[in-house]
């Protein structure tokens, strides 16, 4: 991807302006990413991100992992994310791909870790996407899903109403995802804070023991 320095700077300025709008309404993207990472890390091996978006979470993640493959269905969004990565220069590297999350182009058990942040509510068939995530995740791996909690969605709706727009999203119950993973033999940890619901699904007995010692809420 060939870009000019001016395009990189202009893209960063637009994203910074957008983040400032979110903060005025009560949502801090940086704090939310830090909250998610505090529960998601460590992430190891081959990592897949579902829903690149503008790369807010991706750039934060790349500060902690060496490489991420990220997919999105929208080339314009991914271009914005590419420019953000170039501007921020995180140490990790990224492979960008255009792909439908409901039909991922990899064989079973291709990734050690799968993450998705603030993307599922944009997807029409969430259950199909979850099936694909479970398919490409390796046994013994880790899956991290995060989306806005009720406060987060309320803030996003206020922002869009202020801009005379509609925050289009497909309704699903975040806690129901925990049951879906549990049925498939994954242990699920649920957390909520900083406008985010976070689900961590693991197939690792050692990690489960650590979670119980910390007193985390789990679903089996």
C-alpha positions in Angstrom: 0.0 0.0 0.0 1.6 3.3 -1.2 0.6 6.3 0.9 1.9 9.8 1.4 2.9 11.2 4.7 0.1 13.7 4.4 -2.5 11.0 4.0 -1.1 9.3 7.1 -1.2 12.5 9.2 -4.7 13.5 7.9 -6.1 10.0 8.7 -4.7 10.2 12.3 -6.2 13.7 12.8 -9.6 12.4 11.7 -9.4 9.4 14.1 -8.2 11.6 17.0 -11.1 14.0 16.3 -13.5 11.1 16.4 -12.0 9.7 19.6 -12.4 13.2 21.2 -16.1 13.2 20.3 -16.5 9.8 22.0 -14.7 11.0 25.1 -17.0 14.0 25.4 -20.0 11.6 25.5 -18.3 9.3 28.0 -16.4 6.6 25.9 -12.6 6.5 26.0 -11.4 4.1 23.3 -7.9 3.9 24.8 -9.1 3.0 28.3 -11.5 0.5 26.9 -8.8 -1.2 24.9 -6.6 -1.3 28.0 -9.4 -2.8 30.0 -9.9 -5.6 27.4 -6.2 -6.3 27.1 -5.9 -6.5 30.9 -8.1 -9.6 30.8 -7.2 -10.9 27.3 -3.4 -11.1 27.7 -1.3 -13.1 27.3 -2.1 -14.1 23.7 0.3 -16.4 21.9 0.9 -18.2 18.7 -1.0 -17.3 15.5 -3.5 -14.6 16.3 -6.6 -13.7 14.2 -8.6 -10.5 14.7 -12.2 -10.5 13.4 -13.3 -7.0 12.4 -10.4 -4.7 11.8 -12.4 -1.6 11.8 -10.3 1.6 12.0 -7.6 -0.3 13.9 -8.1 1.2 17.4 -7.8 -2.1 19.2 -5.4 -3.5 16.6 -2.7 -0.9 17.3 -3.1 -1.5 21.1 -2.8 -5.2 20.6 0.3 -4.9 18.4 2.1 -3.4 21.3 1.9 -6.8 23.1 2.1 -9.4 20.4 4.6 -10.0 17.4 2.1 -10.6 14.6 -1.7 -10.4 13.9 -3.8 -11.5 10.9 -6.8 -9.2 10.8 -9.9 -9.5 8.6 -12.7 -7.1 7.7 -15.3 -7.0 5.0 -14.9 -3.2 4.3 -11.7 -2.2 2.4 -12.2 1.5 3.3 -12.2 0.6 7.1 -9.1 -1.5 6.6 -7.3 1.3 4.8 -7.9 3.5 7.7 -6.6 0.9 10.1 -3.5 0.4 7.9 -2.8 4.1 8.0 -3.2 4.1 11.8 -0.7 1.3 12.2 1.8 3.2 10.0 1.3 6.3 12.1 1.5 4.5 15.5 4.4 2.2 14.5 3.6 -0.5 17.1 6.3 -3.2 17.3 4.0 -6.0 16.1 3.3 -6.7 12.4 0.0 -7.1 10.7 -1.4 -9.2 7.8 -4.5 -7.4 6.5 -7.1 -9.4 4.6 -10.6 -8.7 3.2 -12.8 -11.6 4.2 -16.4 -12.3 5.5 -16.3 -13.4 9.1 -19.1 -15.8 8.4 -17.0 -17.6 5.8 -13.3 -17.5 6.9 -10.8 -18.7 4.3 -8.8 -21.0 6.6 -8.9 -24.7 7.5 -10.0 -25.9 10.9 -7.7 -25.2 13.9 -5.6 -22.5 12.1 -5.2 -20.0 14.9 -4.0 -20.2 18.6 -5.9 -17.1 19.5 -9.0 -15.3 18.0 -10.1 -11.8 19.1 -12.9 -9.5 18.1 -13.6 -6.1 19.6 -16.7 -4.0 19.0 -17.5 -5.8 15.7 -20.1 -8.5 16.5 -23.0 -6.0 16.7 -22.3 -5.1 13.0 -22.7 -8.7 11.9 -26.0 -9.9 10.7 -25.5 -13.6 11.6 -23.6 -13.6 14.8 -24.1 -17.3 15.5 -22.6 -18.2 12.1 -19.6 -16.0 12.9 -19.2 -17.7 16.3 -19.3 -21.1 14.6 -16.5 -19.9 12.3 -14.4 -18.7 15.2 -14.8 -22.0 17.0 -13.8 -23.8 13.8 -10.6 -21.9 13.1 -9.5 -21.8 16.8 -7.1 -24.5 17.9 -8.0 -26.9 20.8 -6.3 -25.5 23.9 -6.4 -22.0 22.5 -8.0 -18.7 23.6 -10.9 -16.7 22.2 -11.5 -13.1 23.3 -14.7 -11.3 22.3 -15.6 -7.8 23.4 -18.5 -5.5 22.5 -20.2 -2.5 24.1 -22.1 -3.1 27.2 -25.4 -1.4 27.9 -23.7 1.9 28.9 -21.4 1.7 25.8 -24.3 1.2 23.4 -26.2 4.1 25.1 -23.2 6.3 24.5 -22.8 5.3 20.9 -26.5 5.9 20.3 -26.2 9.4 21.8 -23.3 10.2 19.6 -25.1 9.1 16.5 -28.3 10.9 17.4 -26.2 14.1 18.0 -24.9 13.7 14.5 -28.4 13.0 13.2 -27.4 9.5 12.2 -28.5 6.0 13.2 -26.1 3.5 14.9 -27.0 0.5 12.9 -26.5 -2.8 14.8 -27.9 -6.3 15.0 -29.1 -7.2 18.5 -27.8 -10.3 20.2 -27.3 -11.3 23.8 -23.7 -11.3 24.9 -24.2 -13.7 27.8 -25.8 -16.2 25.5 -22.5 -16.5 23.7 -21.0 -17.9 27.0 -23.5 -20.8 26.8 -22.6 -21.5 23.2 -18.9 -21.8 24.1 -19.6 -23.9 27.2 -21.6 -26.4 25.2 -18.5 -26.8 23.0 -16.3 -27.5 26.0 -14.7 -24.1 26.6 -14.5 -22.4 30.0 -15.8 -18.9 29.8 -14.8 -15.8 31.9 -17.1 -12.8 31.7 -16.0 -9.2 32.6 -17.7 -5.8 32.3 -16.2 -2.4 32.6 -15.1 0.8 30.7 -18.2 0.5 28.5 -17.3 -3.0 27.4 -18.5 -6.6 27.9 -15.6 -9.0 27.6 -15.7 -12.8 27.1 -12.6 -14.9 27.4 -13.0 -18.6 26.4 -10.1 -21.0 27.1 -9.4 -24.7 26.8 -6.5 -24.8 29.2 -6.7 -26.5 32.7 -3.8 -24.5 34.1 -5.5 -21.2 33.2 -8.8 -22.4 34.6 -7.0 -23.1 37.9 -5.5 -19.6 37.9 -8.9 -18.1 37.2 -10.5 -19.9 40.1 -7.8 -18.8 42.5 -8.5 -15.2 41.5 -12.2 -15.7 42.1 -13.3 -14.9 38.5 -16.8 -15.7 37.4 -16.8 -18.7 35.0 -19.3 -20.6 33.1 -18.9 -24.3 32.2 
